[in-house]
Every structure is written in C-alpha cells, then in structure tokens.
Amino acid sequence: MFKILSNEKIAPRIFRMEIEAGLVAKKAKAGQFLMLRIDEKGERIPLTVAGNDDKNITIVYQTVGVTTHRLTEKKQGEYLLDVVGPLGHATELGQIGTVCCIGGGVGIAELYPVAKAYKDSGNKVITIIGARDKELVIYKDELKKISDEFFVTTDDGSDGEKGFVSNVLKRLIEAGQKIDLVYAVGPGIMMKVISEVTRPSKIKTIVSLNTVLVDGTGMCGSCRIEVGGETKFACVDGPEFDGHKVNFDELMARQGFFKEQEAHACKIRGISQ
Amino acid sequence: MKKQSPKDRIKNFNEVALGMSEEEAVKEASRCLFCKEPKCSTKCPVEIDIPRFIEAIKNKKFDEAIKVIKEKNNLPGVCGRVCPQEDQCEGACILNAKGKPINIGALERFAADWELRHVSRTTNDERRTTKQRIAVIGSGPAGLTCAGDLARLGYRVTVFEALHTAGGVLVYGIPEFRLPKEIVKKEVDYLRSLGVEVKENFIVGKTSTLKELFAQGYKAVFVGTGAGLPSFMKIPGENLNRVYSSNELLTRANLMKAYLFPDFDTPVNIGKKVAVIGGGNTAMDSARVALRLGAEKVYIVYRRSEKEMPARKEEVENAKEEGIEFHMLTLPKKILGDDKNFVKSMECIKMELGEPDASGRRRPVPIQGSEFIMDVDTVVVAIGQSPNPVFLKATPELKLGKWDKIVVDSETQATNLKGVYAGGDATLGDDTVIAAMGSGKRAAKAITLHLSNVRV
C-alpha cells in the first residue's frame, strides 16, 4: 500500500499527486516511469515520474478515462494498492551543449525533471512549452527558473504567442540558433511535427512515447512501436527514442486501440471524457 | 474426470475439469498395481513418491496422501491440473500396456483440493527460518519451488515479484478455467506459512540490482525471471490494432480480469473472428480465452500439421470440443488493416511437409500460388517469447547463451556468477510448469550445498 500525501488540481483536468513510495523514489531518474494500480479492480497504468526525493514521488496526470478519473477521487491520507518502478531507461545526460526542451499539454510536467537534469549537467537549456489555452499552461514558473531561454505558446494566444511549439522551434533554427539536441514530450502529433522540423537540419531529436501498457515490465508487448523499421518495446527499449525514426502515425493509431471500450466504461459510470 | 459441457463452459471462465469425488478417487487409486519398481515416480521431475500417495488415497487416508506429495512438491494443486502427465508419470504407468494408465494427475489434484477443503493452513507447518538469507527473483513455478524447498530447510527466503500478484505464469498466463487463481493464491499462502516472504511490486534490475541484493545480506540468489518479450512473425501488419501477443491477451484476461470489464477496469478488444497463430498450449489457451470473451469464430492457424503441434492432446481436444477450428499447414504472410488501423483480414499461404528439419520434425514448405485471404478481425500471435529482458539487461555480467537464455549447469542450475542460480523459462529447456519446478528443486539442493561450504 502506498500512501497519498497530496492530490491537487493544478489546471482544468490536470492533477498532481504525491505518493510515499520509497523504493521507487530512491531509484527514479529523469525520463523514467512507474506503473500504478488503484485497487483490486483497477487497471495498471503508466505515469511518468514528474519529481522525486528519497521517499516520495510526484506524478501529474490528466483525466482521460476511468482510471485517471478514479485517481482524482483519491484523498490525501488514502492509499494506492500498487506502485512499481522505476521503469524504462533514464534520460541520457552529459555535456551536450544547447538542449531545446519542448513540452506539450500534460507532457509539460513530464518535461520538467528532464529539462532540470539537462541544466544541472551543465547544458544551456531553451524551453518551449505549449497548451491549448493559458489555463492549461502548467509548470511555467518552475521551468522558467531553470531555463536560459523560455517560450510559451497557446493555440488561442491567451498566453505567450499564438500557435504551436513547433513554430518557435522552426524560427529559432532559421534564425541560426545553435541547437545540439531537441527533447520533446507531449501529444503524438506534436512530437511528429517537431521531428519533421528538425529532420532537414539533422538535429538529434529525442521523443518520449506514451504507449498503451499492461504489465510495463517487458512481457506483454502492447507497447510495441516501429522505430527505424524495426518493432521496439517502449517499456524496455524506451520510452525515449530517436524522433526521426519513430513511426508516429502508428503510435497515434495504436493509442486508439481501446478507445471504444474506454468510452463505454466512462459512459456507464457517468464520467464525461 | 467430469468436465463442464462445452456448451456451458464457453460462456464462463469457471474451471472446465471438475475434479474427482472421494468415491471416484478411491476407486481409481484401487486400480494401482503398486509395482515393486514403480516407473511413474522415476518420471516425475520433482520425484513424488507416487505409489505411496496413491495407496493412502486407496485407504482413504487423504491427509496422509497430501503429506506424501508435499514432501516433494510445494504446488500440488497446480501440478495436478497443468502437468503433462501423459509424458511423465502416467506415460510411464505399467497399465498403459493394458490400455488405461492410472489417472495420477487427477489423484494429485484430488489430494490437494481435499486439503484445501478440510485443513486450515498456517497450523503445524510454521517453522522458524533461521539460516542465511536467500533471494529468489520471480514468483513463478521455478521460484516458488526453490523458495519452498529452501524455507523447509530453515533458510530465510525472500521472493521478489515484479507484478502485483505472486505466481508468475500461473497467474498471468494460464487461464482461470484451467487453473483457478484461488488455487495459486492458496499455494502461495502455504509457502508463506513455511516462512517465505513474498515482495510484490519489486523489479530486480530496476528497484534493486543483483549487486545490491548481495550487499543487503542475501547469500545466494535464484533467478526465475521467466518469459518476457513476445516473439512476432515479422510480417506486415503485426502492429495493427487487434493484433495481440498471446502474453498481452492472456495477461489482460487472467491477471487483470478483463473478462469482468467494465466491473474491472482493464479492457480487452476482441472482434468476431479470431485467428490464433501457433500450436502450443499458449495458443490453445489464447483461443479458448478469445472464445469466452465473445468471439463467434476462433481459428488455430499452424504452419505444420496437427501431429507436430506441441500442445497437450488434452488441451487440443478441449479446444476442439469447444468449437475451435484448426487450420493446419497454414502460414500467415500479411495482416491487412482498415482505414482506422484495425485488422480486417489476414493473407495466408498453404504449406506442405518436406524433409525433417533440425528439430526432427518435417519442415513445412509453402505451396507456390496457394495464397488466400482469411476473414478475421483479430489476430493473436502465440509463437513464443524471449526471456524477460529487464533483469538480464541490468546484469550484463551474467552469461547468456542461445536465444539469450541464461547458461546454467544442468545438474546444479549454477550460472557463471558465484552464488547465482537460475531456472525455469529464463534458462534453456525448462519450459513447462513442472520442468521449471524441477529446476527450482535442483537449484535449492545446490544452494544448500553451496552455503554449507561457504563460511559466512
């Protein structure tokens, strides 16, 4: 049993939860994820570690289906039945030079520990985050603090500049900004567009994939994804991959595998998706 | 043994084989000739004294029967259900010559079930475990057997399990209708009563490394990490939606109870016509699970002929009784998808048997121009898997051999690392429940020897 230390709404449909999970917390590094299960009837779901110290871990989640909705109902002092991890490879760090860190939607929270780790290992960090509107721009102050340059975009222009994160990246590249590495985490379509923007100039681009998982420990194969013409397993080979090699159309299609079932389960429970 | 009728059982996940009554068991036990040199026991990978437990059943001393079994076997309720007895004890029974061997598996199951009904656990079996600490990685049949044997000898054993429930393939792989999860739970509880500690949600290689386990004071380690990444055929369309590995389909249904969705949260998406590719027990399990999840038609697609199928005869018969259709000598070439990336059909080619291959079985060769389209909307790939990579990747000093399986000494299960032993599906050959248990037993013996020679 894993004690919930806090569970607060930080934006429309976006929540932050802190959990006491010493074994995972001690080991987790930027870029890794964990699997959790709420109770006996629960589903195992993957969530990226958004922060940790020696005892506790932070996760940030968006309500999309039954499980994430049920998570919002959990109160401080209550327990999750299972938390296991850390899973997947940690982000490869080192002195790279200038790293452009890009996050979209709830992926912004997942970006934060990675951007911070790049900064802490001596790199120049340019951060670009994007969301639909200003209400959904999260982790703004935290990211600004650790970034050498910082940009915000919103679809409707209610915060930062109107448009997409890829527009800013494109502009930076065209203006001759030296970028040694691009790291992107967010919706499939965002990571796809970012990878297309960096392809002509051959800037190394790392993307963190959000696939469907069941066990998360290298057994079921539901997280498989074509990378460079080969099938890879996001749980053990990833979750980070070379964005220029990922088949994003397949990624997005596979994310819809259980959509119908999810919608049905939400409907009978009166959850608005 | 009585079974649920096919008509009823395809609509539920309850156990198919219903077990023996006391009268039936005593009657069956009375058929035993009690050979002076019994062949059955020699064929048992965990060396159960079979005639002695059968005799106890014959004399209605059921508590004695289960005691005899448990001298050697920590998981009798499991083995009585899933062992391939026809290749082992029953296959060796002298009565085969007269037609019908003793149904040893059913008798073992009877004794185990009798105990579950009549004896409350945690009673006399509690022992003090005082000797050195031993880590067992993975709580499948190999790990549980190793843990149980060591605990009985007084060692302090911790079993580390990556998933949230102990049992390994017994809980995620083998379906409820063949092996009820309640049985597995009770057998694990029994091991706990022997002093075994089980830590779920703990991934050795991630949560802690092998080195850290030794640093924490474990004096020996048994690696029973089991099967891992599923193999695919490497044909176009395998990443379409509604293509599952058997591991995924079975894990959703068995471990996560997707058959109770939406009461349970884990979904499964099964179409009307399902092709299961492969000829082993896992393929049979997948096909029968798909049927129970509501598929109208389920096909087994296998590239060799039925004779070469590695599945147990009993499971093939069960599948056939339930209406599963067998398409033998058929090889999938391509899975075709619709505009939403879901399976819409599968292209196959017909095969014929040629010369024997390395496995001694006749090699299937494609018949030119015999391609055809199979009308299916779901495909389950059940053609095997490689060992679980998580622990192996984190432990590069461990020597691996063919198919990335851990290299072990066949007598002691010792790996190239001092104090580290391995067995089950993580090693070559031990790919049935009982073979895995046999390897756990050998390792337990060797670990005992190793620790008595090591000055601690």
Interface residues (C-beta under 8 A of the other chain):
Chain A: L23 V24 K27 R37 K41 G42 E43 R44 V66 T67 R70 L81 D82 V83 V84 G85 P86 L87 V214 D215 T217 G218 M219 C220 G221 S222 R224 I225 E226 T231 F233 V236 E250 A253 R254 G256 F257 F258 E260 Q261 E262 H264 A265 I268 R269
Chain B: A162 L163 H164 Y172 E200 N201 F202 I203 K206 T207 S208 A227 G228 L229 P230 F232 K234 E238 N239 N241 R242 Y244 S245 N247 E248 T251 R252 L255 M256 K257 F261 P262 D263 F264 D265 T266 P267 V268 N269 K340 N341 N388 P389 V390 K393
